[in-house]
Amino acid sequence: MLNADSAQVNWDTQKKHWSVRVKIGEEVIRRPIPKVPQDAGDEALRSAAVQAAKDDGYQVDPAKVAIGH
């Protein structure tokens, strides 16, 4: 599994769900996180971001996951 540099979770107001951006060097992948409610806590969002990255074959340190609201 490749190590990701960082990840950022943001609420997508148009699509009404959370999305995660995972940065691996110059590459950035974006994935929706539709099953997490809008009022979810930071730990739930970090966990969802780590899982989304893992599903794509990347490992991201939860401490490197930024949460935007």
C-alpha positions as CSV (number, residue, x, y, z in Angstrom):
1,M,0.0,0.0,0.0
2,L,1.4,3.4,-0.9
3,N,1.6,6.2,1.7
4,A,-0.4,9.3,1.0
5,D,1.0,12.7,1.9
6,S,-2.2,14.1,3.3
7,A,-6.0,14.2,2.9
8,Q,-8.7,16.9,3.3
9,V,-12.4,16.3,4.0
10,N,-14.9,19.0,3.0
11,W,-18.7,19.3,2.8
12,D,-19.9,19.5,-0.8
13,T,-22.8,21.9,-0.7
14,Q,-24.0,21.2,-4.2
15,K,-24.0,17.4,-3.9
16,K,-24.9,17.4,-0.2
17,H,-22.3,15.0,1.0
18,W,-18.7,14.9,2.3
19,S,-15.8,14.4,-0.1
20,V,-12.2,13.6,0.5
21,R,-9.1,14.7,-1.5
22,V,-6.1,12.5,-1.0
23,K,-2.7,13.9,-2.1
24,I,0.0,11.5,-3.2
25,G,3.0,13.5,-4.4
26,E,1.6,15.6,-7.4
27,E,-1.4,13.3,-7.8
28,V,-4.7,14.1,-6.1
29,I,-7.7,11.8,-6.0
30,R,-11.2,12.9,-5.0
31,R,-13.8,10.5,-3.6
32,P,-17.3,11.1,-2.3
33,I,-18.2,10.0,1.3
34,P,-22.0,9.8,0.9
35,K,-22.8,7.6,3.9
36,V,-21.4,10.1,6.6
37,P,-24.1,12.5,7.9
38,Q,-23.4,16.3,7.6
39,D,-23.2,16.7,11.4
40,A,-20.6,13.9,11.8
41,G,-17.8,14.6,14.2
42,D,-14.2,15.0,13.2
43,E,-13.2,11.5,14.3
44,A,-15.9,9.9,12.1
45,L,-14.8,12.1,9.2
46,R,-11.1,11.2,9.7
47,S,-12.0,7.5,9.8
48,A,-14.1,7.8,6.6
49,A,-11.2,9.6,4.9
50,V,-8.7,6.9,5.9
51,Q,-11.0,4.2,4.7
52,A,-11.7,5.9,1.4
53,A,-7.9,6.2,0.8
54,K,-7.4,2.6,1.8
55,D,-10.1,1.5,-0.7
56,D,-8.0,3.0,-3.4
57,G,-4.8,1.4,-2.2
58,Y,-3.4,4.3,-0.2
59,Q,-2.5,4.6,3.5
60,V,-3.0,8.0,5.1
61,D,-2.1,8.9,8.7
62,P,-5.2,10.1,10.5
63,A,-3.2,13.0,11.9
64,K,-2.6,14.3,8.4
65,V,-6.4,14.5,7.6
66,A,-7.7,18.1,7.6
67,I,-11.3,18.7,8.2
68,G,-13.1,21.6,6.6
69,H,-16.6,22.6,7.5
